Amino acid sequence: MKIKLSILFCTLFALWIQFPLKAEVDISEEKESYWSKWGKEKKSNKLRSASDSTKIYPHPFLTLHLGVAHTTNFGNVRLNSEQAQGTKISLRNDLDFPKTTISPRVNIIFNYGNFYNLAFDMYSANRRETEVISKDIKYGNAAFPAGSEVKTTLRLTYASLCYSKFFFDNGRGRIAALAGVAGIFYHLNIKSTTIADLSQKKSIFVPLPAIGLNGSVYLTKNLFLRGLIKYSAWWSKNYNCNVIEFIPYFEYFIFKNIGVGMRYNFGYTSFENLPDKKFNGSIENSFNAISGILVYRFLKKGTKGINKL
């Protein structure tokens, strides 16, 4: 009897040990399965998110901006003769140039590959004004006495071609370093309407290397923000040229390929000690421009995820 009770006791003890251990193993396996599944789902969501961001925020291979700028200019110019230094002429105060002007703007951006683009930008301003001057003005070899009436024509054209390489791109926003060339054409003609055959005109074209940064980000699927800062300069024994440009602007796409936008442009130009053969004198100009633009973008074939409004 004692032997039977001993056998029964040992059997029950063995079963009591076995079942809790098995339960612990099952619980451990269940926990491991849960965390493994959660990790896989998280990784899958990340990949899906990256894929969706590429579709929702596309980068077109070609973008065209056509617009009109309302520009405020402040500038002065001095043209020396071979014998003496010329007068520093304020275009606004001395020649009564208007404070603001309306001028066209053109911008073309070509994206190739995933990390490069080529951008062309052009700004042009043409002005004419007739004014009775209040002080003696010496411009080059011509001397215009105070009280005489002069007719002035100004043509100013700025263009740049820059290559950008993106070093950051998360599908929604991008940042790039840029390098290229900028060119400025400046023409000023002053002619007296009261003294016959008294006039002086001078033109100059200055090409400059340019460097800078540009970036862009989609704030929403349809609202796009761009910005760039650019510096062009050339220093040598004869040249001292500096051009600074800062341009933020946004685009809102009403349709898949067509949008509208606003653009702000600040620029500062300073030319001094230019070679005698080209322009013996100095030019300084700063401008602020607000532009309304029409945007047309060419998307790559197969681009999806953009709502047709």
Secondary structure, 3 states (H helix, E strand, C coil): CHHHHHHHHHHHHHHHHHHHHHHHHHHHHHHHHHHHHHHHHHHHHHHHHHHHHHHHCCCCCEEEEEEEEEEEEEEEEEECCCCCCCCCEECCCCCCCCCEEEEEEEEEEEEECCCEEEEEEEEEEEEEEEEECCCCEEECCEEECCCCEEEEEEEEEEEEEEEEEEEEECCCEEEEEEEEEEEEEEEEEEEECCCCCCEEEEEEEEEEEEEEEEEEEECCCCEEEEEEEEEEEEECCCCEEEEEEEEEEEEEECCCCEEEEEEEEEEEEEEECCCCCCCCEEEEEEEEEEEEEEEEEECCCCCCCCCCC
